[in-house]
Amino acid sequence: MGQLFRELMFLFKQSKSILIQLAVILLASLVGGAIVGSTFSFLVVAYNLSKNNIANAFILFVSLLLFSDSITPMFMNAAKSKDFIALLMGGFALVKYKNALNKSFFSYFWPYLLVALLGLVFVNSRLIGFQKLISYGLLLVVVPTYLVQIFQKPGAASFLRNLFFVFFVLYGFSILMSRISPGSYAYLGRFNGIHRNPNGVGIFSALLIMNLFLVRDLFPKLLTKKVFYSFVAVFLLAILLAASRNAMLSLGVFFLFRFIRVKFFVGFVLVLIIGSGYGLIMALVEQFAMAYNLTEEVRVDTLSYASGRIYIWDACWREIQNHFWIGHGFTYEEYSKWDQKYYAEIPMLIHNYGNIHSSYLTIWLNTGFLGLLSFLIGIIRLVFKGQKISVSIAPFFFGAVIIGIFESYMVASLNPYTWQLWFGLTLAAFIPSIKYRKPIAKLKVKEPEQEL
């Protein structure tokens, strides 16, 4: 236990600069409100970019995306300028790294972006749709480009350690606060942390755990076992406190597929089998929960209709038929109030407030079958590229796919979740091929570490 404490303190000292900057941003937000907090956020990120400290700028950016998912004013106000920061990060990458821009990653998704652009012809809010599409494209530039540049310079080891440690601290803090102030960090008995809902905790934690294992495959000596499993334990605890069934299912598939070292084709067949037996699986889960008095944790009362998702899926499928191939336009599901026409036919639909709770149905509704196909082909191509290196990339893909069945996180860009998808795919598909990459040294608390 003493050794673990020393290692965590070592990581704290490494990431102290970032934690202090985040604390200053939050303090400014708490004292000065949205204008002061968002201004400080922008200036702090801009300062790091001006010093060419892109590793810190990246961590601050994704931390602010987490804050933007909050309903707590202190966090929410700090992230009001996330759109401008995304433009700043994207502009910096296009100017600074125009010759070394990771165009190969972007090329996997330009067909999807093109279909989405064409679909704007059919949407009423074209300006909003175009702005959202730009932000989506920006994230596809920012995440892979910054990661590739970080791994081409000394300091990549510190970057990875700092990234995971910062979220370890933020989640540890929110779990502690949920015990002290349940009203602020919990919803109807379910832990919601910094996020606005418990499902957000589940999505974020599941993706982060899977990314931890991806990083461990590539750099086994990055973290000691005690530190690694401490990180995993905190995010697993968050999932359990949030009672996120989706996260539990996705992690179950991830760990199973990783254990049997599943490749894409075998995993695809297994997912089809699991999907076809969904009803039986839910029945077994219900019996297990009742037998072990876990009905509240598993929320057995909402299993049969997927917490209301089945109603919005029904309505969405009906609406898809009107523009099957090209879709209704980017962000159509968010701003058009399309679901209201189905209230009379599906009375329970009114409780969903337009949220489709499925990435694939949302992509299909917005960009049509062609958009959904081009999006999935881009991701699958990256999985094929990455599975030659990492045993976790195919399990990561299927774990992320399952989350996408029940949540629409893949559709939005400036949220705490989508960047993690691009992060994992970039790590597995591009980082191993970077030239001049030195082996990473084992974490040592008494000796200077060797960087990549």
C-alpha positions as CSV (number, residue, x, y, z in Angstrom):
1,M,0.0,0.0,0.0
2,G,2.9,2.3,0.8
3,Q,4.4,1.7,-2.6
4,L,1.1,2.5,-4.4
5,F,0.9,5.8,-2.4
6,R,4.4,6.7,-3.5
7,E,3.7,5.9,-7.1
8,L,0.5,8.0,-7.1
9,M,2.3,10.9,-5.5
10,F,4.9,10.6,-8.2
11,L,2.1,10.9,-10.8
12,F,0.6,13.8,-8.9
13,K,3.9,15.7,-9.1
14,Q,4.1,14.9,-12.8
15,S,0.6,16.2,-13.6
16,K,0.6,19.0,-11.0
17,S,0.9,21.8,-13.6
18,I,-2.2,20.6,-15.4
19,L,-4.2,20.1,-12.2
20,I,-3.3,23.6,-11.0
21,Q,-4.4,25.0,-14.4
22,L,-7.7,23.2,-14.1
23,A,-8.2,24.4,-10.5
24,V,-7.6,28.0,-11.6
25,I,-10.1,27.6,-14.4
26,L,-12.7,26.2,-12.0
27,L,-12.0,28.9,-9.4
28,A,-12.4,31.6,-12.0
29,S,-15.7,30.0,-13.1
30,L,-16.9,29.7,-9.5
31,V,-16.1,33.4,-8.7
32,G,-16.7,35.1,-12.0
33,G,-19.4,32.9,-13.7
34,A,-19.6,31.8,-17.3
35,I,-17.9,34.8,-19.0
36,V,-14.8,34.8,-16.7
37,G,-14.6,31.0,-16.5
38,S,-14.9,30.5,-20.3
39,T,-12.4,33.3,-20.9
40,F,-9.9,31.7,-18.5
41,S,-10.4,28.3,-20.2
42,F,-9.6,29.8,-23.6
43,L,-6.6,31.7,-22.4
44,V,-5.1,28.8,-20.5
45,V,-5.3,26.5,-23.6
46,A,-4.0,29.3,-25.9
47,Y,-1.0,29.8,-23.5
48,N,-0.1,26.2,-23.7
49,L,-0.3,26.2,-27.5
50,S,1.8,29.3,-27.6
51,K,4.5,27.5,-25.7
52,N,4.1,24.5,-28.1
53,N,3.0,22.4,-25.1
54,I,0.4,20.5,-27.1
55,A,0.3,17.6,-24.6
56,N,-1.0,19.8,-21.9
57,A,-3.3,21.6,-24.3
58,F,-4.8,18.3,-25.4
59,I,-5.5,17.2,-21.8
60,L,-7.0,20.5,-20.8
61,F,-9.2,20.4,-23.9
62,V,-10.6,16.9,-23.2
63,S,-11.0,17.8,-19.5
64,L,-13.1,20.8,-20.5
65,L,-15.2,18.5,-22.7
66,L,-15.9,16.5,-19.5
67,F,-16.9,19.7,-17.7
68,S,-19.2,20.7,-20.5
69,D,-21.3,17.6,-19.8
70,S,-22.0,18.8,-16.2
71,I,-25.1,20.6,-14.8
72,T,-23.0,22.0,-11.9
73,P,-22.4,25.7,-12.7
74,M,-18.7,25.7,-11.7
75,F,-17.9,23.0,-14.3
76,M,-20.4,24.0,-16.9
77,N,-19.4,27.7,-17.0
78,A,-15.7,26.7,-17.3
79,A,-16.5,24.9,-20.6
80,K,-18.7,27.5,-22.2
81,S,-16.0,28.3,-24.7
82,K,-15.4,24.7,-25.9
83,D,-16.4,25.6,-29.5
84,F,-13.9,28.4,-29.7
85,I,-11.2,26.2,-28.1
86,A,-12.0,23.5,-30.7
87,L,-11.5,26.0,-33.4
88,L,-8.3,27.2,-31.8
89,M,-7.0,23.6,-31.5
90,G,-8.0,22.7,-35.1
91,G,-6.6,26.0,-36.5
92,F,-3.3,25.4,-34.7
93,A,-3.0,21.9,-36.1
94,L,-3.8,23.0,-39.7
95,V,-1.2,25.8,-39.5
96,K,1.5,24.3,-37.4
97,Y,1.4,20.8,-38.8
98,K,0.1,21.4,-42.3
99,N,2.9,19.4,-43.8
100,A,2.7,16.6,-41.2
101,L,-1.0,16.6,-40.8
102,N,-2.3,13.1,-40.2
103,K,-4.4,13.1,-43.4
104,S,-4.4,9.3,-43.5
105,F,-6.8,9.2,-40.5
106,F,-9.0,11.9,-41.9
107,S,-9.2,10.1,-45.2
108,Y,-11.0,7.2,-43.5
109,F,-14.0,9.5,-42.8
110,W,-14.2,12.0,-45.6
111,P,-16.9,10.0,-47.4
112,Y,-19.1,10.2,-44.3
113,L,-18.5,13.9,-44.0
114,L,-19.3,14.4,-47.7
115,V,-22.6,12.5,-47.4
116,A,-23.4,14.5,-44.2
117,L,-22.7,17.7,-46.1
118,L,-25.0,16.7,-49.0
119,G,-27.7,15.9,-46.5
120,L,-27.8,19.5,-45.3
121,V,-29.9,20.2,-48.4
122,F,-32.9,18.5,-46.6
123,V,-32.6,20.1,-43.2
124,N,-34.3,23.3,-42.2
125,S,-31.5,24.5,-39.8
126,R,-28.7,24.4,-42.4
127,L,-26.5,26.9,-40.5
128,I,-26.6,24.9,-37.3
129,G,-26.1,21.7,-39.1
130,F,-23.1,23.1,-41.0
131,Q,-21.6,24.4,-37.7
132,K,-22.0,21.0,-36.1
133,L,-20.5,19.2,-39.1
134,I,-17.5,21.5,-38.9
135,S,-17.0,20.7,-35.2
136,Y,-17.3,17.0,-36.0
137,G,-14.6,17.4,-38.7
138,L,-12.4,19.4,-36.3
139,L,-12.3,16.6,-33.8
140,L,-11.3,14.1,-36.5
141,V,-8.4,16.5,-37.2
142,V,-7.4,17.4,-33.6
143,V,-7.3,14.0,-31.9
144,P,-5.2,12.0,-34.3
145,T,-3.0,14.9,-35.4
146,Y,-2.1,16.0,-31.8
147,L,-1.5,12.4,-30.7
148,V,0.8,11.6,-33.6
149,Q,2.8,14.9,-33.0
150,I,3.0,14.1,-29.2
151,F,4.4,10.6,-29.9
152,Q,7.0,12.0,-32.3
153,K,8.6,14.0,-29.5
154,P,10.0,13.3,-26.0
155,G,7.4,13.4,-23.4
156,A,4.8,10.9,-24.7
157,A,5.1,8.8,-21.6
158,S,4.3,11.7,-19.3
159,F,1.4,12.7,-21.5
160,L,-0.3,9.3,-21.2
161,R,0.3,9.1,-17.5
162,N,-1.0,12.6,-17.0
163,L,-4.0,12.1,-19.1
164,F,-5.3,9.0,-17.2
165,F,-4.2,10.4,-13.8
166,V,-6.2,13.7,-14.3
167,F,-9.4,11.7,-15.0
168,F,-8.5,9.4,-12.1
169,V,-8.4,12.5,-9.8
170,L,-11.6,14.1,-11.2
171,Y,-13.6,10.9,-10.9
172,G,-12.2,10.1,-7.5
173,F,-13.2,13.6,-6.4
174,S,-16.7,13.2,-7.8
175,I,-17.2,9.8,-6.1
176,L,-16.1,11.3,-2.8
177,M,-18.5,14.3,-3.3
178,S,-21.4,11.9,-4.1
179,R,-21.0,10.5,-0.6
180,I,-20.8,14.0,0.9
181,S,-23.4,15.8,-1.3
182,P,-25.6,13.2,-3.0
183,G,-28.0,15.9,-4.3
184,S,-25.2,17.4,-6.5
185,Y,-23.5,14.2,-7.7
186,A,-26.2,11.6,-7.8
187,Y,-29.6,11.3,-9.4
188,L,-32.4,9.1,-7.9
189,G,-29.8,7.1,-6.1
190,R,-27.5,6.7,-9.2
191,F,-24.1,8.3,-9.3
192,N,-23.9,10.9,-12.1
193,G,-20.5,12.5,-11.1
194,I,-19.5,15.5,-13.1
195,H,-21.8,14.4,-15.9
196,R,-25.5,15.4,-16.2
197,N,-26.7,11.8,-16.0
198,P,-25.5,8.4,-14.8
199,N,-25.4,7.0,-18.4
200,G,-22.7,9.6,-19.1
201,V,-20.7,8.1,-16.3
202,G,-21.1,4.7,-17.8
203,I,-20.1,5.7,-21.3
204,F,-17.0,7.7,-20.2
205,S,-15.8,5.1,-17.7
206,A,-16.2,2.1,-20.0
207,L,-14.4,3.8,-22.9
208,L,-11.6,4.9,-20.6
209,I,-11.1,1.5,-19.1
210,M,-10.9,0.0,-22.7
211,N,-8.4,2.7,-23.6
212,L,-6.3,1.9,-20.6
213,F,-6.0,-1.7,-21.8
214,L,-5.2,-0.5,-25.3
215,V,-2.4,1.6,-23.9
216,R,-1.2,-1.3,-21.8
217,D,-0.9,-3.5,-24.8
218,L,1.3,-0.9,-26.6
219,F,3.3,0.2,-23.5
220,P,3.3,-2.6,-20.9
221,K,5.7,-0.7,-18.6
222,L,3.9,2.7,-18.7
223,L,2.2,2.0,-15.3
224,T,2.9,-0.4,-12.5
225,K,0.3,-3.1,-11.9
226,K,-0.9,-1.4,-8.7
227,V,-1.4,2.0,-10.4
228,F,-3.0,0.4,-13.5
229,Y,-5.6,-1.6,-11.5
230,S,-6.2,1.4,-9.2
231,F,-7.2,3.4,-12.2
232,V,-9.4,0.6,-13.5
233,A,-11.0,0.1,-10.0
234,V,-12.1,3.7,-9.7
235,F,-13.8,3.7,-13.1
236,L,-15.4,0.3,-12.4
237,L,-16.7,1.6,-9.1
238,A,-18.2,4.6,-10.9
239,I,-20.0,2.3,-13.3
240,L,-21.4,0.2,-10.4
241,L,-22.5,3.4,-8.5
242,A,-24.1,4.7,-11.7
243,A,-25.9,1.3,-12.3
244,S,-25.1,1.6,-16.0
245,R,-26.2,-1.6,-17.6
246,N,-24.9,-0.5,-21.0
247,A,-21.4,0.0,-19.7
248,M,-21.5,-3.3,-17.8
249,L,-22.6,-5.1,-21.0
250,S,-20.0,-3.4,-23.2
251,L,-17.2,-4.1,-20.7
252,G,-18.3,-7.7,-20.4
253,V,-18.0,-8.1,-24.1
254,F,-14.7,-6.3,-24.2
255,F,-13.1,-8.5,-21.5
256,L,-14.6,-11.7,-23.0
257,F,-13.3,-10.9,-26.5
258,R,-10.0,-9.8,-25.1
259,F,-9.6,-13.0,-23.1
260,I,-10.2,-15.2,-26.1
261,R,-8.3,-12.8,-28.4
262,V,-11.1,-12.2,-30.8
263,K,-10.4,-10.8,-34.3
264,F,-12.9,-8.8,-36.2
265,F,-14.7,-11.5,-38.2
266,V,-15.1,-13.9,-35.2
267,G,-16.2,-11.0,-33.0
268,F,-18.8,-9.9,-35.6
269,V,-20.3,-13.4,-35.6
270,L,-20.4,-13.5,-31.8
271,V,-22.0,-10.1,-31.6
272,L,-24.7,-11.3,-34.0
273,I,-25.3,-14.4,-31.7
274,I,-25.4,-12.2,-28.6
275,G,-27.9,-9.9,-30.4
276,S,-30.2,-12.6,-31.5
277,G,-30.3,-14.0,-28.0
278,Y,-30.9,-10.6,-26.4
279,G,-34.3,-11.6,-25.0
280,L,-32.9,-14.7,-23.3
281,I,-30.0,-12.8,-21.9
282,M,-32.3,-10.2,-20.4
283,A,-34.4,-12.9,-18.9
284,L,-31.4,-14.5,-17.3
285,V,-30.2,-11.1,-16.0
286,E,-33.6,-10.5,-14.4
287,Q,-33.5,-14.0,-12.7
288,F,-30.0,-13.4,-11.5
289,A,-30.8,-10.0,-10.1
290,M,-33.9,-11.3,-8.3
291,A,-32.0,-14.3,-6.9
292,Y,-29.2,-12.1,-5.4
293,N,-31.3,-9.1,-4.4
294,L,-29.8,-6.8,-7.0
295,T,-33.1,-5.6,-8.6
296,E,-32.4,-1.9,-7.8
297,E,-28.8,-2.0,-9.0
298,V,-29.8,-3.7,-12.3
299,R,-33.1,-1.7,-12.5
300,V,-35.1,-4.8,-13.4
301,D,-38.3,-2.8,-13.8
302,T,-37.0,-1.1,-17.0
303,L,-35.3,-4.1,-18.7
304,S,-38.2,-5.1,-20.9
305,Y,-38.5,-1.8,-22.7
306,A,-34.9,-0.7,-22.5
307,S,-35.7,2.3,-20.2
308,G,-38.1,3.7,-22.9
309,R,-35.7,3.4,-25.8
310,I,-37.8,0.9,-27.6
311,Y,-40.5,3.7,-28.2
312,I,-38.1,6.2,-29.7
313,W,-36.4,3.5,-31.8
314,D,-39.8,2.6,-33.3
315,A,-40.5,6.3,-34.1
316,C,-37.0,6.8,-35.5
317,W,-37.3,3.8,-37.8
318,R,-40.6,5.2,-39.2
319,E,-39.0,8.6,-39.8
320,I,-36.0,7.0,-41.5
321,Q,-38.2,5.7,-44.3
322,N,-38.9,9.2,-45.5
323,H,-35.2,9.8,-46.5
324,F,-33.7,6.3,-46.4
325,W,-30.5,6.8,-48.4
326,I,-29.2,10.3,-47.8
327,G,-31.0,11.2,-44.5
328,H,-32.8,14.3,-43.2
329,G,-29.6,16.3,-42.6
330,F,-27.0,16.6,-39.9
331,T,-28.5,17.4,-36.4
332,Y,-32.0,16.8,-37.8
333,E,-32.9,14.7,-34.7
334,E,-31.8,17.5,-32.3
335,Y,-33.5,20.6,-33.7
336,S,-36.5,19.6,-35.9
337,K,-38.8,18.2,-33.2
338,W,-39.5,15.4,-35.7
339,D,-40.7,13.0,-33.0
340,Q,-43.8,15.1,-32.1
341,K,-45.7,13.8,-35.1
342,Y,-45.6,10.3,-33.6
343,Y,-46.9,11.2,-30.1
344,A,-50.5,10.1,-31.0
345,E,-49.3,6.7,-32.4
346,I,-46.7,6.1,-29.6
347,P,-47.9,7.8,-26.4
348,M,-44.9,6.8,-24.3
349,L,-42.6,8.5,-26.8
350,I,-43.2,11.9,-25.1
351,H,-41.0,10.9,-22.2
352,N,-37.9,10.6,-24.5
353,Y,-37.6,14.3,-25.3
354,G,-36.3,13.6,-28.8
355,N,-33.1,11.7,-27.7
356,I,-32.9,8.6,-29.9
357,H,-30.4,6.8,-27.6
358,S,-28.7,5.0,-30.5
359,S,-25.7,6.1,-32.5
360,Y,-26.6,4.1,-35.5
361,L,-30.2,5.1,-35.8
362,T,-29.3,8.7,-35.3
363,I,-26.6,8.6,-38.0
364,W,-29.1,6.8,-40.3
365,L,-31.8,9.4,-39.6
366,N,-29.4,12.3,-40.2
367,T,-27.2,11.0,-43.0
368,G,-29.1,8.1,-44.4
369,F,-28.0,4.5,-45.1
370,L,-25.0,5.8,-47.2
371,G,-23.8,7.9,-44.2
372,L,-24.1,5.0,-41.8
373,L,-22.3,2.7,-44.2
374,S,-19.4,5.1,-44.8
375,F,-19.1,5.8,-41.1
376,L,-18.8,2.1,-40.1
377,I,-16.5,1.3,-43.0
378,G,-14.1,4.0,-41.9
379,I,-14.0,2.6,-38.3
380,I,-13.7,-1.0,-39.5
381,R,-10.8,-0.2,-41.8
382,L,-9.0,1.3,-38.8
383,V,-9.7,-1.8,-36.7
384,F,-8.2,-4.0,-39.5
385,K,-5.1,-1.8,-39.5
386,G,-4.8,-1.8,-35.7
387,Q,-5.5,-5.5,-34.9
388,K,-2.1,-6.5,-36.3
389,I,-0.6,-4.7,-33.3
390,S,-3.0,-4.7,-30.4
391,V,-5.0,-7.6,-29.0
392,S,-7.5,-5.1,-27.6
393,I,-8.5,-3.2,-30.7
394,A,-11.2,-5.6,-32.0
395,P,-12.6,-6.0,-28.4
396,F,-12.4,-2.2,-28.1
397,F,-14.4,-1.8,-31.3
398,F,-17.1,-4.2,-30.2
399,G,-17.3,-2.7,-26.8
400,A,-17.7,0.7,-28.3
401,V,-20.2,-0.6,-30.8
402,I,-22.4,-2.0,-28.0
403,I,-22.4,1.4,-26.2
404,G,-23.4,3.0,-29.5
405,I,-26.5,0.7,-29.7
406,F,-28.0,2.3,-26.6
407,E,-26.4,5.8,-26.7
408,S,-26.0,8.5,-29.4
409,Y,-22.5,9.5,-28.4
410,M,-20.9,8.7,-31.8
411,V,-23.0,11.4,-33.5
412,A,-21.8,14.4,-31.4
413,S,-18.3,15.8,-31.4
414,L,-17.6,18.1,-28.5
415,N,-18.6,15.7,-25.7
416,P,-16.5,13.7,-23.3
417,Y,-17.0,10.4,-25.2
418,T,-16.4,10.7,-29.0
419,W,-12.8,11.8,-28.6
420,Q,-12.1,8.6,-26.7
421,L,-13.2,6.6,-29.8
422,W,-10.8,8.4,-32.0
423,F,-8.1,8.2,-29.3
424,G,-8.3,4.4,-29.1
425,L,-8.4,4.0,-32.9
426,T,-5.4,6.3,-33.4
427,L,-3.4,4.6,-30.7
428,A,-3.8,1.2,-32.3
429,A,-3.7,2.1,-35.9
430,F,-1.1,4.8,-36.2
431,I,1.1,5.2,-33.1
432,P,3.0,1.8,-33.5
433,S,4.1,2.8,-37.0
434,I,5.8,6.1,-36.0
435,K,9.5,6.0,-36.7
436,Y,12.2,6.6,-34.1
437,R,9.9,5.5,-31.3
438,K,12.0,4.3,-28.3
439,P,10.7,1.7,-25.9
440,I,9.0,3.2,-22.9
441,A,10.7,2.7,-19.5
442,K,8.9,1.3,-16.5
443,L,7.4,3.8,-14.0
444,K,10.0,4.5,-11.3
445,V,9.4,6.9,-8.5
446,K,13.0,7.6,-7.5
447,E,14.7,7.8,-10.9
448,P,14.2,10.1,-13.9
449,E,12.0,8.3,-16.4
450,Q,13.0,7.7,-20.0
451,E,10.5,9.1,-22.4
452,L,9.5,7.7,-25.7
